[in-house]
Amino acid sequence: MPASAPLPLYPRAMGPAFARLAPALARFHSLSGLHRLHGQVVVEAPSGALARVLAWALGAPQRSAHGDIVFELNATPDAEVWTRHFPTRAMRSTLRESGGQVVEHLGAARLGFVLEESQGRLVMRLAQLHFLGIACPAWLRPKVVAEESGQGDTLHFHVQATVPWVGRVVHYRGHLVVPAAVGSPA
């Protein structure tokens, strides 16, 4: 009997809660291989000079913009590489599962997220942060909103990170059109 294929990253990290996600989210987070998804995005600039420096260290957009977004996904059983092509800049991160969390390497930061399902939505709750390899104390940890919802073939996303005494570092929201069938490159 052949060995079964390993579960993709998000189903593995979420366990049974994954089955309660909206169909567009479940399809997106079940994709494997190379995919290119398209959609629209609105980006808000960081709120000040120090916030722009932090955004630069993360590879995040530094200017407000709205328009097309191209999302490149390279998903293997071990890791996912996400490249978000915003209207003004590309931002790349690598995600892996570790201890039931999704750990995202984004520029100079390593963020550990606990994934939760809430009424079909995906909520990523920041549980730990390392910046330049140094653990960030809880009192300095940014307030992060990282949520996805689905409607039909569309994945809606909202991401915002606000650092105490610094302000908004990252904020973008929009949508992507998800392929109709799992495994079919877009």
N, C-alpha and C positions, 0 to 999 in steps of 0.2 A: 504494500500500500504506500503511495507516494506521500511525502511529508506535505502538510498543508502550508500554504504561503503565509508568511507572518502578517499580522494585522498592520494596517497603516498606523502612523504616529498618533493621530487624534483618537481613533477608536481604542487603541491600546491604553492611552493615558486616561480616557474618560470611563472606560468599562461600560457597564450596562446603560449609563446615562446617555451614551452616544446615540442609541436607538430612538431617543425622544427628540432629537434635533429636527428642525424643519428639513424637508427633503432636499432643498438646494444646498443647505449646509452639509448634510450627510454626504451628498454626492461630491461636493468640493473637497471635503476632508477625507474622502475615500480614493481620490485620484492618485494614480501612480504614473511615474515616468515624467516626460516633459510636456508641459501645457502652457498655452498663452491665452489668457483671458482678457477681455476688454470691458471697459465700463466708463463711469464718470466719477470725478472726485472734486471736492472742495477742500483746499488746504488753507489754514490760518498760519500766519507767520509767528515765530516765537515772540514772546511779549517784551523782550528787552535784550540788551547787549550780552549779559551772562547767559540768558536762555539761548541766544543764537550760538554762542560758543558751545554749549552743551549739545544743541541740535547738530552742529558741525561734527562733534565728536561721535555722534551716533550715526552720521550719514543721513540725517533727516532733512526734509525741506526747510529752507530758511526764509522763503518768501511766500506771501499769500498767492494763491492761484486757484483757478477752476478750469476744468476741461477734461480731456480724455485721460484715462489711466490704462496702462497695459501692465498686467500682472503676469510675470513668468514664474512658473512653479516647476521645480525639479524634485519629485518625490520618490524616495527609495524607502525600503523598510527601516533603514537606520537613521535617515535624516531627510529634512525638507529644506530646500534653498528657495527663498522667496525674494524675487526682485521686483520691486514696485517702481514702475516708470511714471513718476508724477510729471505734470506739465513743465516743471522747472528743474527736476533733479531725479536721479534714480537712487533708491535706497534698498540695500541688500541685507538679508539676515539668514542665519542658519538655525533651524529648530531641531531639537532632539528630545527624546523622552528620557527622563531620569527620575527614578523614585516616585513615579506617578505624576510628575509635573512635566510640562513642556518647558524646556529651557531654550531661550532665544539668545543667540549671540548677535548683537547689533552694534557694530562699531566697537567702541571702547567698553560697552556694557554687556553683562550676562544677566538676563532676567529669568527668574523662575516663576512660572504661572501655574496655578491650580485651575483646571477647567471645570466649569459648572454649566449645567443645563437649566434654563429657567423659561418655562412656557414655550419651548421649542427654540429659544435663543441660546447662543453660546456666550457665556460670560467668562473672560479670562481674568482671574484675580491675581494680582502681583503678590507673591509670597516671599521673594527674596531678590536682591539686586547686588551685583558686584560691578564696580566701576573701576577700570584700570586694575582689575584683579583684587580690589579691596572691598570687603563686605560693607554694604551701606547699612548704618543703624536704622532701626524701624522709624525713629523720630524724624529722620532725614529722607526716608524713602518717598519717592514721588507718589502723588495720587494719580492712579492710572485708571482710565476707562478704556476697556478693550472688549467690544461687543460685536456680535454678528447676529443677524436675523435673516430669514429667508422668505421669499414670496415667489411662487412659481419657479422660474429658472433663474431668479436673481438673488444674489447674496448681497445684503446690505451690511456695511461695516462702519464702525465709529471708533476712532482711536484718539485718546488725549492723554498727555502726561504733563502734570503740573508739579513743579518742585517747590517745596517750602522756601520762602524768602527769595525765590528766583522768578517764579511765575510759569506761564505756559511755555513748554519747550517744544511739544509736538501736538498738533491737532489736525486731523483730517477725517472726512467722512465721505461716503459715496456708495457705489454699487459695482458689482461685476456680474456678467452673464456667465452662468455655469453650464458646461457642456451637458447635453441631455443624457448621455450614457457614460457611466463610469468607465474609465480606461480609453476613451476616444480623445486623442489629442485635438486641441482646438486650433 
